């Protein structure tokens, strides 16, 4: 299990969630990507794990309306499209950051 972030900041103008980790690394996760990564049963098939929502289905101007801590293991975002049932664990956030295209 991954240690919780040392800091989390929502950059609304850039549509990016910035997550600073205890090891000193910082991930900048685009809102659109995070919304598409939602692991809830509405967004991912419970049995097969297949993604139901694709990034193409997420509005380019999606906003983060709210963010709640879930215990010491995850975040629960509320999105401008009305979706708020997904829980983004620290592991999911790290994995999403690793799978982003590298700049340059």
C-alpha positions in Angstrom: 0.0 0.0 0.0 1.3 3.5 -0.9 1.7 6.1 1.8 -0.8 9.0 1.5 0.2 12.1 -0.3 2.0 14.9 1.6 -0.1 17.5 -0.3 -2.9 17.6 -2.8 -3.9 20.8 -4.8 -6.6 21.3 -7.3 -5.5 23.7 -10.1 -8.9 24.6 -11.5 -7.5 27.0 -14.2 -5.2 24.3 -15.5 -7.7 21.4 -14.9 -5.0 19.5 -13.1 -4.9 17.7 -9.7 -1.4 18.0 -8.3 -0.4 15.2 -5.9 2.9 15.5 -3.9 4.2 12.3 -2.4 6.3 11.7 0.7 9.2 10.5 -1.6 9.4 14.1 -3.0 7.8 13.2 -6.4 4.9 15.3 -7.7 2.3 14.1 -10.1 0.1 16.4 -12.2 -3.0 14.5 -13.3 -5.4 16.1 -15.8 -9.0 16.2 -14.6 -10.3 14.6 -17.8 -7.9 11.7 -17.4 -8.9 11.3 -13.7 -12.6 11.3 -14.5 -12.0 8.7 -17.2 -10.1 6.5 -14.7 -13.1 6.3 -12.3 -13.3 2.8 -11.0 -17.0 2.8 -9.9 -19.5 0.3 -11.3 -21.0 3.0 -13.6 -17.7 3.6 -15.2 -16.1 0.1 -15.2 -17.9 -3.3 -15.6 -17.9 -4.9 -12.2 -17.3 -8.4 -13.5 -14.9 -8.0 -16.4 -13.2 -4.8 -15.3 -13.7 -3.4 -18.8 -14.0 0.4 -19.0 -17.5 1.6 -19.7 -16.6 5.3 -19.9 -13.8 6.3 -22.3 -11.8 9.5 -22.1 -13.6 10.6 -25.4 -16.9 10.6 -23.4 -15.5 13.1 -20.8 -16.0 16.8 -21.6 -12.7 18.6 -22.3 -13.7 21.3 -19.8 -14.6 19.0 -16.9 -14.2 20.6 -13.5 -13.6 19.3 -10.1 -16.5 20.5 -7.9 -15.3 18.9 -4.7 -12.8 16.6 -3.2 -13.2 14.5 0.0 -10.7 12.3 1.8 -11.8 8.7 2.2 -10.0 7.4 5.3 -6.3 7.5 4.8 -6.3 5.6 1.5 -8.2 7.6 -1.2 -10.0 10.6 -2.5 -13.6 10.9 -3.6 -14.0 13.6 -6.3 -17.2 15.3 -7.3 -17.2 16.3 -11.0 -19.0 19.1 -12.9 -20.8 16.4 -15.0 -22.6 15.3 -11.8 -20.6 12.1 -11.2 -19.4 11.6 -7.6 -19.4 7.9 -6.8 -15.8 7.0 -7.7 -13.1 6.5 -5.1 -9.5 7.2 -6.3 -7.1 5.2 -4.1 -3.4 6.3 -3.8 -2.5 3.3 -5.8 -4.9 4.3 -8.6 -3.5 7.8 -8.6 0.1 6.6 -8.9 -0.8 4.2 -11.6 -2.7 6.9 -13.6 0.4 9.2 -13.3 2.7 6.4 -14.5 0.6 5.8 -17.6 0.5 9.4 -18.7 2.5 10.2 -21.8 6.0 11.5 -21.0 6.6 15.2 -22.0 9.0 15.7 -24.9 
